[in-house]
């Protein structure tokens, strides 16, 4: 059995072999990442690509540019999420959705922010 403890600054893991009437600790280790830093990395690598991280948009002049990374930096941090509800960000996302090469990804980001 794998037991994980995700703390405020570290994550510890234990592997325990369970048998009738006894338990044997097979291994214990940990890493110095947890809490908000761990959550941010999970969001960046697992959720943000489905929300447009790494996607591109075409400008009115035909240039293809990446969707601004600062949007996803805010998504990664729970204390920054509310700032994405600003009028300026809402207008930017609306424009990006129309110019994006994969507009459904920006629409998913808008849905996350709105709801």
C-alpha positions in Angstrom: 0.0 0.0 0.0 1.2 3.5 -0.8 0.6 6.2 1.8 1.2 9.8 0.9 1.2 12.9 3.1 1.1 16.2 1.2 2.0 18.8 3.7 2.6 22.5 3.6 6.2 22.3 2.5 7.0 18.7 2.0 5.5 15.5 0.7 6.3 12.2 2.3 5.6 8.7 1.0 5.6 5.3 2.7 5.2 1.9 1.2 3.7 -0.6 3.6 3.2 -4.3 3.0 0.0 -5.4 4.8 -0.4 -9.0 5.9 -2.9 -10.7 8.3 -2.1 -9.5 11.8 1.0 -7.3 10.8 2.2 -4.5 8.7 5.8 -4.1 7.4 7.2 -0.7 6.3 9.0 -1.3 3.1 10.2 2.2 2.4 9.9 5.8 3.3 11.0 9.0 1.5 10.0 12.5 0.8 10.5 15.6 -1.4 10.6 19.2 -0.5 7.6 20.2 -2.5 4.0 20.5 -1.4 1.2 22.9 -0.7 0.7 25.7 -3.2 3.9 24.9 -5.1 2.7 21.4 -5.7 -0.8 22.5 -6.7 0.7 25.0 -9.1 2.8 22.4 -10.8 -0.1 20.0 -11.2 -2.2 22.8 -12.7 0.6 23.8 -15.1 1.4 20.3 -16.3 -2.0 18.7 -16.2 -4.8 21.3 -16.4 -3.3 24.4 -18.1 -2.6 22.8 -21.5 -6.4 22.0 -21.8 -7.0 25.7 -21.0 -4.8 27.0 -23.8 -1.3 27.0 -22.3 1.0 26.6 -25.3 -1.7 27.5 -27.7 -1.4 30.3 -30.3 -3.5 33.0 -31.9 -3.3 34.9 -35.2 -3.1 38.7 -34.9 -5.0 41.1 -37.3 -1.7 41.4 -39.2 -1.3 37.6 -39.7 1.4 37.0 -37.1 1.0 33.8 -35.0 1.8 34.4 -31.3 1.5 32.4 -28.1 -1.4 33.0 -25.8 0.1 35.2 -23.0 1.7 33.0 -20.3 0.8 35.4 -17.4 -2.8 34.1 -17.7 -1.7 30.7 -16.6 0.6 31.9 -14.0 -2.5 33.4 -12.3 -4.4 30.2 -12.7 -1.7 28.3 -10.9 -2.0 30.5 -7.8 -5.3 30.4 -5.9 -4.7 33.9 -4.5 -4.4 35.3 -8.1 -7.5 33.7 -9.6 -9.9 36.5 -8.7 -7.7 39.0 -10.6 -8.6 37.2 -13.9 -12.2 38.4 -13.5 -11.2 42.0 -14.3 -12.8 43.8 -17.3 -9.5 44.0 -19.1 -8.8 40.3 -18.8 -12.4 39.4 -19.8 -12.0 41.6 -22.9 -8.6 40.1 -23.7 -9.9 36.5 -23.5 -12.9 37.4 -25.7 -10.5 38.8 -28.3 -8.1 35.8 -28.0 -11.0 33.3 -28.3 -11.8 34.8 -31.7 -8.2 34.9 -32.9 -7.0 31.6 -31.3 -6.0 28.7 -33.5 -7.8 26.5 -31.0 -10.6 28.7 -29.7 -12.2 25.9 -27.6 -9.2 26.0 -25.3 -9.6 29.7 -24.6 -13.4 29.1 -24.1 -12.5 26.5 -21.5 -10.3 29.0 -19.7 -13.1 31.6 -19.8 -15.5 29.0 -18.4 -13.1 28.3 -15.5 -12.7 32.0 -14.7 -16.4 32.7 -15.0 -17.6 29.8 -12.9 
